[in-house]
Amino acid sequence: MKAGKFWAWAVFILGAAYFFIPLIATVEFSLRMRRGVYSFDAYKVVLGDSQFQATFIFSVVVAIFTILLGVLIVVPTAYWIRLRLPQLRPVVEFITLLPLVIPAIVIVFGYIRMYGSNSPLPFLGSNLGANALLVIGYAALALPYMYRAVDTGLRTIDVRTLTEAAQILGAGWGTIITRVILPNVLIAVLSGAFLTFAIVIGEFTMASLLNRPAFGPYLQNLVANRAYEPAALSIIAFAITWGCMSLIQILSRFAPKSANRPN
């Protein structure tokens, strides 16, 4: 037993060192912009850069529209499959896994070929169309995470009973989804939303090839031309991502408990 505990702690310490030592080194390097002393000059330069502010705001707005699109597609789909079409569940799960096995560069090149200026649907012929295509692409990338978060939330409630009760009271399908189902899976939806936000903020390939002023390409461009600022920006991006993960953990404590989940 003691030997088992020793090896468990040894593996834990090695894993923690593998994770935290590079992070600590990056933080230390980001504080060395002023020679001879530690300072937050790199962070001040990054946060005060108008291009940083513009690209970050752009990515936040794109993330919001991506989350809305994902919720609009995933919640009714997952609800209908669980209620009426359980036989299609394996097919839908396979489709939602495709963004994990198809590289983003393949998806975006397909978009460029299908929706270029010579296409019947020339999304790339205008900034608004390109932005819309970027949102659609991000929604596809986030689909595995959003779908599984919502599906897990639906497992914790009695979908059929809630639907029948709402129908007895005269509610239509739109009312059932928006006022009965969605409030009951809101924590799961928020978990998927935070994961989507983290993906959109750090994504580079689609934004770069579609020539969008997003945060990911800005970070890549900064890495190629600066020394200390990229380290500071990496820490900021890391903090944003882990902030989203922490919010998911906090929100999961308020999720409704199913019959087979411990209280």
C-alpha positions as CSV (number, residue, x, y, z in Angstrom):
1,M,0.0,0.0,0.0
2,K,2.8,2.4,0.9
3,A,4.6,1.6,-2.3
4,G,1.4,2.3,-4.3
5,K,1.0,5.6,-2.6
6,F,4.7,6.5,-3.3
7,W,4.3,5.8,-7.0
8,A,1.0,7.7,-7.1
9,W,2.6,10.7,-5.6
10,A,5.7,10.3,-7.8
11,V,3.6,10.3,-10.9
12,F,1.5,13.3,-9.7
13,I,4.7,15.3,-8.9
14,L,6.2,14.5,-12.3
15,G,3.0,15.5,-14.0
16,A,2.7,18.7,-12.0
17,A,6.3,19.6,-12.8
18,Y,5.8,18.9,-16.5
19,F,2.9,21.3,-16.5
20,F,4.0,24.0,-14.1
21,I,7.8,24.4,-14.8
22,P,7.3,25.7,-18.4
23,L,4.5,27.9,-17.2
24,I,6.6,29.4,-14.4
25,A,9.5,29.9,-16.8
26,T,7.2,31.7,-19.2
27,V,6.0,34.0,-16.4
28,E,9.5,34.7,-15.3
29,F,10.6,35.5,-18.8
30,S,7.7,37.8,-19.4
31,L,8.8,39.9,-16.4
32,R,12.3,40.5,-17.7
33,M,11.6,43.2,-20.3
34,R,13.3,45.8,-18.2
35,R,16.9,44.8,-17.9
36,G,18.1,43.9,-14.4
37,V,14.7,44.0,-12.7
38,Y,11.3,42.3,-12.8
39,S,8.5,44.4,-14.1
40,F,5.1,44.2,-15.8
41,D,6.3,46.3,-18.8
42,A,5.5,43.6,-21.3
43,Y,2.0,43.3,-20.0
44,K,1.5,47.0,-20.1
45,V,2.7,47.1,-23.7
46,V,0.4,44.3,-24.7
47,L,-2.7,45.6,-22.9
48,G,-2.1,49.1,-24.2
49,D,-1.7,48.0,-27.8
50,S,-4.7,49.2,-29.9
51,Q,-4.3,46.1,-32.2
52,F,-4.5,43.8,-29.2
53,Q,-7.7,45.5,-28.1
54,A,-9.2,45.4,-31.6
55,T,-8.4,41.8,-32.2
56,F,-9.5,40.7,-28.8
57,I,-12.8,42.5,-29.0
58,F,-13.3,41.0,-32.5
59,S,-12.7,37.5,-31.2
60,V,-15.0,38.0,-28.3
61,V,-17.9,39.2,-30.6
62,V,-17.2,36.2,-32.9
63,A,-17.3,33.9,-29.9
64,I,-20.7,35.3,-28.7
65,F,-22.2,34.7,-32.2
66,T,-20.6,31.3,-32.3
67,I,-22.1,30.4,-29.0
68,L,-25.6,31.6,-30.0
69,L,-25.4,29.6,-33.3
70,G,-24.2,26.5,-31.4
71,V,-27.0,26.7,-28.9
72,L,-29.6,27.3,-31.7
73,I,-28.4,24.2,-33.5
74,V,-27.5,21.8,-30.7
75,V,-30.2,22.3,-28.1
76,P,-33.2,21.5,-30.4
77,T,-31.2,18.7,-32.1
78,A,-30.1,17.0,-28.9
79,Y,-33.6,17.4,-27.4
80,W,-35.4,15.9,-30.4
81,I,-33.0,13.0,-30.6
82,R,-33.5,12.2,-26.9
83,L,-37.3,12.6,-27.2
84,R,-38.3,11.0,-30.5
85,L,-35.3,9.7,-32.5
86,P,-33.0,7.8,-30.1
87,Q,-32.1,5.4,-33.0
88,L,-30.2,8.3,-34.7
89,R,-28.1,9.0,-31.7
90,P,-25.0,7.0,-32.9
91,V,-25.2,8.8,-36.3
92,V,-25.4,12.2,-34.7
93,E,-22.6,11.5,-32.3
94,F,-20.4,10.3,-35.2
95,I,-21.1,13.6,-37.1
96,T,-20.3,15.7,-34.0
97,L,-17.0,14.0,-33.7
98,L,-15.9,14.8,-37.2
99,P,-14.4,18.2,-36.3
100,L,-12.0,16.4,-34.0
101,V,-10.6,14.2,-36.8
102,I,-10.8,16.6,-39.7
103,P,-8.1,19.3,-39.5
104,A,-9.3,22.9,-39.4
105,I,-7.1,23.7,-42.4
106,V,-9.0,21.1,-44.4
107,I,-12.3,22.6,-43.4
108,V,-11.3,26.2,-44.1
109,F,-9.8,25.3,-47.6
110,G,-13.2,23.6,-48.3
111,Y,-14.9,26.9,-47.3
112,I,-12.6,28.9,-49.6
113,R,-13.3,26.7,-52.6
114,M,-17.1,26.5,-52.0
115,Y,-17.7,30.1,-50.9
116,G,-15.1,32.1,-52.9
117,S,-15.9,35.2,-55.0
118,N,-16.9,33.0,-58.0
119,S,-19.2,30.8,-56.0
120,P,-23.1,31.0,-56.1
121,L,-22.7,31.9,-52.4
122,P,-19.8,34.3,-52.3
123,F,-19.4,34.7,-48.6
124,L,-15.7,35.7,-49.0
125,G,-16.7,38.6,-51.3
126,S,-17.4,40.9,-48.4
127,N,-16.2,41.3,-44.8
128,L,-19.7,40.5,-43.4
129,G,-19.8,37.3,-45.4
130,A,-16.3,36.3,-44.3
131,N,-17.2,37.0,-40.7
132,A,-20.3,34.9,-41.0
133,L,-18.3,32.1,-42.5
134,L,-15.8,32.3,-39.6
135,V,-18.6,32.0,-37.1
136,I,-20.0,29.0,-39.0
137,G,-16.5,27.4,-39.0
138,Y,-16.0,28.0,-35.3
139,A,-19.4,26.5,-34.5
140,A,-18.3,23.4,-36.4
141,L,-15.1,23.2,-34.4
142,A,-17.0,23.6,-31.1
143,L,-19.7,21.2,-32.1
144,P,-18.2,18.1,-30.2
145,Y,-18.0,20.0,-27.0
146,M,-21.3,21.9,-27.2
147,Y,-23.2,18.8,-28.2
148,R,-21.8,16.6,-25.4
149,A,-22.3,19.3,-22.8
150,V,-26.0,19.7,-23.8
151,D,-26.5,15.9,-24.1
152,T,-25.1,15.4,-20.6
153,G,-27.4,18.1,-19.3
154,L,-30.4,16.4,-20.9
155,R,-29.6,13.1,-19.2
156,T,-30.1,14.7,-15.8
157,I,-33.7,15.7,-16.5
158,D,-36.8,13.7,-17.4
159,V,-37.3,15.1,-20.9
160,R,-40.4,13.1,-21.8
161,T,-42.3,14.0,-18.6
162,L,-41.5,17.7,-18.9
163,T,-42.6,17.7,-22.6
164,E,-45.9,16.0,-21.8
165,A,-46.6,18.3,-18.9
166,A,-45.9,21.4,-21.1
167,Q,-48.1,20.0,-23.9
168,I,-50.9,19.4,-21.5
169,L,-50.7,23.1,-20.5
170,G,-50.9,24.0,-24.2
171,A,-47.3,24.9,-24.9
172,G,-45.9,24.6,-28.5
173,W,-42.6,23.2,-29.4
174,G,-40.8,26.6,-29.4
175,T,-42.1,27.4,-26.0
176,I,-41.2,23.9,-24.7
177,I,-37.6,24.3,-25.9
178,T,-37.1,27.9,-24.8
179,R,-39.0,28.0,-21.5
180,V,-38.9,24.4,-20.3
181,I,-35.9,22.5,-21.7
182,L,-33.4,25.3,-22.0
183,P,-33.7,26.6,-18.4
184,N,-33.2,23.0,-17.1
185,V,-30.0,22.5,-19.1
186,L,-28.7,26.1,-18.7
187,I,-25.7,25.0,-16.7
188,A,-24.7,22.5,-19.3
189,V,-25.2,25.0,-22.1
190,L,-23.0,27.5,-20.2
191,S,-20.3,24.8,-19.9
192,G,-20.4,24.3,-23.6
193,A,-20.4,28.1,-24.1
194,F,-17.2,28.6,-22.1
195,L,-15.5,25.8,-24.0
196,T,-16.5,27.4,-27.2
197,F,-15.2,30.8,-26.0
198,A,-11.8,29.2,-25.2
199,I,-11.6,27.6,-28.6
200,V,-12.5,30.8,-30.5
201,I,-10.1,33.0,-28.6
202,G,-7.1,30.9,-29.3
203,E,-7.9,29.6,-32.8
204,F,-5.4,30.6,-35.6
205,T,-5.9,28.6,-38.7
206,M,-9.4,29.6,-39.8
207,A,-9.0,33.2,-38.9
208,S,-5.7,33.5,-40.7
209,L,-6.7,31.8,-43.9
210,L,-10.0,33.8,-44.0
211,N,-7.9,36.9,-43.4
212,R,-9.9,38.0,-40.3
213,P,-8.5,40.4,-37.7
214,A,-8.8,37.9,-34.8
215,F,-6.8,37.4,-31.7
216,G,-5.1,34.1,-32.8
217,P,-3.4,35.6,-35.8
218,Y,-2.4,38.7,-33.8
219,L,-0.7,36.4,-31.2
220,Q,1.1,34.6,-34.0
221,N,2.3,37.8,-35.6
222,L,3.5,39.1,-32.2
223,V,5.5,35.9,-31.6
224,A,7.3,36.4,-34.9
225,N,8.3,40.0,-34.2
226,R,8.7,40.5,-30.4
227,A,10.5,38.8,-27.6
228,Y,8.9,39.5,-24.2
229,E,5.4,40.6,-25.3
230,P,4.5,37.1,-26.7
231,A,5.3,35.5,-23.3
232,A,3.1,38.0,-21.6
233,L,0.3,37.5,-24.1
234,S,0.6,33.7,-23.7
235,I,0.1,34.1,-20.0
236,I,-3.0,36.3,-20.6
237,A,-4.5,33.8,-23.0
238,F,-3.7,31.0,-20.6
239,A,-5.5,32.9,-17.8
240,I,-8.5,33.5,-20.0
241,T,-8.7,29.8,-20.9
242,W,-8.3,28.6,-17.3
243,G,-10.8,31.2,-16.1
244,C,-13.3,29.6,-18.5
245,M,-12.4,26.1,-17.2
246,S,-12.8,27.3,-13.6
247,L,-16.2,28.8,-14.3
248,I,-17.3,25.4,-15.8
249,Q,-16.2,23.7,-12.6
250,I,-18.1,26.2,-10.5
251,L,-21.2,26.0,-12.6
252,S,-21.2,22.2,-12.6
253,R,-21.8,22.3,-8.8
254,F,-25.2,23.9,-9.5
255,A,-26.2,21.4,-12.2
256,P,-29.4,19.4,-11.4
257,K,-28.7,15.9,-10.0
258,S,-30.1,12.9,-11.9
259,A,-31.3,9.8,-10.2
260,N,-28.0,8.0,-10.8
261,R,-25.8,10.8,-9.8
262,P,-24.6,11.2,-6.2
263,N,-25.7,14.3,-4.3
